[in-house]
């Protein structure tokens, strides 16, 4: 048996005989509501939530999936290239009680424990509405099988992603600027696109230094006509401010 299915079934076997409490309350629904974060399923039919719980306990949830809605779970296997019409131990088996073969019509799910001829032996939750027990099924109501081992194969084929591929490229500083130049060159992470060239930076620095020097040297000079000043014993103008000064009072 596939190791993923074997680990999953070991956890499930230990729960055989579990019965839901009044009001459709189960420890699996309560766990799903809290851990997976979907409170609407707290007291819902629990066949798939039990599988999610067992997968988490077995450490194989990445390959088994964590669902409460069985059609979505089956579609997830299909999307991951892990959907099959051939039973095998450790596979999830999906049922449509109306006998249809469309994923959209799925009503129930269990896990295949073993296959004997045309009989599929399973472990299922929410059987007869309240029990977790073993069942023997024929293929009449089975829509298909989800294979956790195939999910693992699919995930292993995905190449590792560059950590910086989806984010902005970091800016790097070139530690070796051109000889005989005072400059700082910034490149992108590939080293191919200069963000600031050395020549413009050198010219900018020269302009800043030049303007600073000129500003420090510049001093305002008096206007050509000079500034009027009063001399002698009368430092203040006459009381009549409109009176014109005499020639001797003007410099």
QUIDA-V456831 format. One record per backbone hydrogen bond with DSSP energy under -0.5 kcal/mol. CO is the residue of the C=O (numbers start at 1). NH is the residue of the N-H. E is the energy in kcal/mol with one decimal. If there is no record, write none. Layout:
co->CO nh->NH e->E
co->CO nh->NH e->E
//
This chain:
co->2 nh->6 e->-2.4
co->3 nh->7 e->-2.5
co->4 nh->8 e->-2.1
co->5 nh->9 e->-2.6
co->6 nh->10 e->-1.9
co->7 nh->11 e->-1.3
co->8 nh->12 e->-1.8
co->9 nh->13 e->-2.9
co->10 nh->14 e->-1.1
co->12 nh->15 e->-1.6
co->13 nh->16 e->-1.5
co->15 nh->18 e->-1.8
co->18 nh->132 e->-1.5
co->21 nh->24 e->-0.9
co->21 nh->25 e->-1.0
co->25 nh->21 e->-3.0
co->26 nh->30 e->-2.0
co->27 nh->31 e->-2.0
co->28 nh->32 e->-2.6
co->29 nh->33 e->-2.3
co->30 nh->34 e->-1.8
co->31 nh->35 e->-3.4
co->31 nh->36 e->-0.5
co->32 nh->36 e->-1.4
co->32 nh->37 e->-0.9
co->32 nh->38 e->-0.8
co->38 nh->41 e->-1.8
co->39 nh->42 e->-1.7
co->41 nh->44 e->-1.5
co->42 nh->26 e->-0.6
co->46 nh->50 e->-2.1
co->47 nh->51 e->-0.9
co->48 nh->52 e->-2.1
co->49 nh->53 e->-2.4
co->50 nh->54 e->-2.7
co->51 nh->55 e->-2.6
co->52 nh->56 e->-2.0
co->53 nh->57 e->-2.1
co->54 nh->58 e->-2.1
co->55 nh->59 e->-0.8
co->55 nh->60 e->-2.4
co->55 nh->61 e->-0.7
co->56 nh->59 e->-0.6
co->60 nh->63 e->-1.5
co->60 nh->64 e->-1.7
co->61 nh->65 e->-2.4
co->68 nh->70 e->-0.7
co->69 nh->73 e->-1.7
co->70 nh->74 e->-2.4
co->71 nh->75 e->-2.2
co->72 nh->76 e->-1.9
co->73 nh->77 e->-1.7
co->74 nh->78 e->-2.1
co->75 nh->79 e->-2.7
co->76 nh->80 e->-1.6
co->77 nh->82 e->-3.0
co->78 nh->81 e->-1.7
co->82 nh->147 e->-2.7
co->84 nh->145 e->-3.2
co->85 nh->87 e->-0.5
co->88 nh->91 e->-2.0
co->91 nh->112 e->-3.1
co->92 nh->146 e->-2.5
co->93 nh->110 e->-2.0
co->94 nh->143 e->-2.8
co->94 nh->144 e->-1.0
co->95 nh->107 e->-3.4
co->95 nh->108 e->-1.5
co->96 nh->99 e->-2.3
co->102 nh->105 e->-1.7
co->103 nh->106 e->-1.8
co->108 nh->95 e->-2.7
co->109 nh->125 e->-0.5
co->110 nh->93 e->-2.1
co->111 nh->123 e->-2.1
co->112 nh->90 e->-2.9
co->114 nh->121 e->-2.5
co->116 nh->119 e->-2.3
co->119 nh->116 e->-2.5
co->119 nh->121 e->-0.6
co->120 nh->122 e->-0.5
co->120 nh->137 e->-3.0
co->121 nh->113 e->-3.4
co->121 nh->114 e->-1.5
co->122 nh->135 e->-2.1
co->123 nh->111 e->-2.0
co->124 nh->133 e->-2.2
co->126 nh->129 e->-1.1
co->127 nh->130 e->-1.4
co->127 nh->131 e->-2.9
co->130 nh->20 e->-2.2
co->131 nh->127 e->-3.0
co->131 nh->133 e->-0.5
co->132 nh->17 e->-2.9
co->133 nh->124 e->-2.6
co->135 nh->122 e->-3.1
co->135 nh->137 e->-0.5
co->137 nh->120 e->-3.6
co->139 nh->142 e->-0.8
co->141 nh->96 e->-2.8
co->144 nh->94 e->-2.4
co->145 nh->84 e->-2.5
co->146 nh->92 e->-2.7
co->146 nh->148 e->-0.7
co->147 nh->150 e->-0.7
co->147 nh->151 e->-1.5
co->148 nh->152 e->-2.1
co->149 nh->153 e->-1.8
co->150 nh->154 e->-2.4
co->151 nh->155 e->-2.5
co->152 nh->156 e->-2.3
co->153 nh->157 e->-0.9
co->154 nh->157 e->-0.7
co->155 nh->158 e->-1.0
co->157 nh->159 e->-0.5
co->162 nh->165 e->-1.8
co->172 nh->187 e->-1.9
co->173 nh->175 e->-0.6
co->178 nh->181 e->-1.0
co->181 nh->183 e->-0.9
co->184 nh->186 e->-0.5
co->185 nh->174 e->-2.1
co->186 nh->195 e->-3.9
co->186 nh->196 e->-0.9
co->187 nh->172 e->-2.2
co->188 nh->191 e->-1.7
co->192 nh->194 e->-0.6
co->193 nh->188 e->-0.9
co->196 nh->186 e->-0.7
co->197 nh->201 e->-1.2
co->198 nh->202 e->-2.2
co->199 nh->203 e->-2.3
co->200 nh->204 e->-2.2
co->201 nh->205 e->-2.2
co->202 nh->206 e->-2.2
co->203 nh->207 e->-2.3
co->204 nh->208 e->-2.3
co->205 nh->209 e->-2.5
co->206 nh->210 e->-2.6
co->207 nh->211 e->-2.7
co->208 nh->212 e->-2.1
co->209 nh->213 e->-2.1
co->210 nh->214 e->-2.3
co->211 nh->215 e->-2.3
co->212 nh->216 e->-1.8
co->213 nh->217 e->-1.6
co->214 nh->218 e->-1.7
co->223 nh->226 e->-1.5
co->231 nh->234 e->-0.6
co->233 nh->235 e->-0.7
co->239 nh->241 e->-1.2
co->240 nh->243 e->-1.8
co->246 nh->249 e->-1.8
co->247 nh->250 e->-1.1
//
